[in-house]
C-alpha cells in the first residue's frame, strides 16, 4: 500500500522546507513608510485601535493646533530631509 521513501525524497523534502519558510513571509505586502521625509513635524494620535503617525506639518505650532483637544502629540520627524542640506 505505502511505498518506502527513498533517501532522495527525504533529502528533497528536508531541503525544500527552509526555502518555503523564507519565500512565504517575503510574499506578504509591505507597509507604507510611516515618516514622510518631506515634512519636519509629525502628529502621533492615540486611539482604541492603536496609534497612528502622520508627517504632514511644516511647524510645531501647526501640528499643535491639530493635536489640541485630542489624545495626540507632536514629534520632530527623524527622517526629514531639509532642502539644500548635504549629508
Backbone torsions as a table, in degrees:
resi	resn	phi	psi	omega
1	UNK	NA	-58.3	178.4
2	UNK	-97.3	140.7	176.5
3	UNK	-93.9	152.7	179.9
4	UNK	-77.4	134.4	179.7
5	UNK	-72.7	133.0	176.4
6	UNK	-77.8	159.3	-179.1
7	UNK	-64.2	-28.1	177.8
8	UNK	-70.4	-33.1	177.1
9	UNK	-64.9	-43.9	179.2
10	UNK	-65.2	-42.2	179.9
11	UNK	-63.4	-44.2	-179.8
12	UNK	-64.5	-41.1	178.5
13	UNK	-65.4	-41.4	179.5
14	UNK	-64.7	-39.3	-179.9
15	UNK	-76.1	-29.9	-177.3
16	UNK	-75.4	-30.7	-176.6
17	UNK	-58.2	-49.6	179.3
18	UNK	-64.3	-32.7	179.2
19	UNK	-65.3	-44.8	178.2
20	UNK	-64.3	-39.0	-179.7
21	UNK	-64.6	-26.7	178.8
22	UNK	-86.0	-40.7	-174.7
23	UNK	-73.2	-40.6	-175.2
24	UNK	-61.0	-48.7	177.8
25	UNK	-65.9	-29.2	179.8
26	UNK	-68.6	-19.6	-179.2
27	UNK	-82.0	-8.2	180.0
28	UNK	-69.6	147.3	-179.7
29	UNK	-66.9	146.3	-179.8
30	UNK	-84.3	148.5	176.3
31	UNK	-80.6	152.8	177.0
32	UNK	-71.5	154.9	178.9
33	UNK	-68.3	132.1	-177.2
34	UNK	-74.3	-43.2	-175.1
35	UNK	-98.3	118.2	176.7
36	UNK	-82.8	119.3	-175.7
37	UNK	-70.7	-3.1	-179.3
38	UNK	-83.4	-16.7	-175.3
39	UNK	-121.9	137.9	-175.5
40	UNK	-80.9	-15.0	-174.4
41	UNK	-128.4	139.1	-179.9
42	UNK	-120.5	150.7	175.8
43	UNK	-111.7	122.2	176.2
44	UNK	-105.0	119.2	179.4
45	UNK	-108.2	149.3	-179.2
46	UNK	-118.5	138.9	178.4
47	UNK	-149.1	-176.1	-179.5
48	UNK	-65.3	-30.6	-179.2
49	UNK	-86.9	2.5	-178.5
50	UNK	122.5	-160.2	-178.9
51	UNK	-114.6	161.9	179.6
52	UNK	-138.2	142.0	177.8
53	UNK	-119.0	126.1	178.7
54	UNK	-125.3	116.2	179.4
55	UNK	-101.1	95.3	179.1
56	UNK	-149.7	29.3	-177.4
57	UNK	-119.7	142.4	-177.9
58	UNK	-95.0	-11.9	178.3
59	UNK	-150.5	160.8	176.4
60	UNK	-66.2	-35.0	179.3
61	UNK	-63.1	-43.5	178.3
62	UNK	-61.6	-43.4	179.5
63	UNK	-65.5	-42.3	-178.9
64	UNK	-61.9	-33.1	175.9
65	UNK	-63.5	-40.1	178.7
66	UNK	-72.0	-32.1	-177.4
67	UNK	-80.8	-17.7	-175.4
68	UNK	-58.6	126.7	177.8
69	UNK	80.1	6.0	-179.3
70	UNK	-120.1	164.1	173.1
71	UNK	-81.8	84.1	-173.5
72	UNK	-154.0	163.4	175.0
73	UNK	-147.4	155.0	178.8
74	UNK	-99.6	140.0	-178.2
75	UNK	-129.4	148.7	171.0
76	UNK	-79.6	139.5	-176.4
77	UNK	-77.0	115.2	-179.2
78	UNK	-70.7	-13.7	-178.2
79	UNK	-108.2	12.1	-179.5
80	UNK	-64.8	129.5	179.1
81	UNK	-109.2	99.0	-179.9
82	UNK	-66.5	139.4	179.9
83	UNK	-70.2	138.3	177.1
84	UNK	81.8	-3.8	179.8
85	UNK	-95.3	127.2	179.7
86	UNK	-91.9	147.7	177.1
87	UNK	-109.5	NA	NA
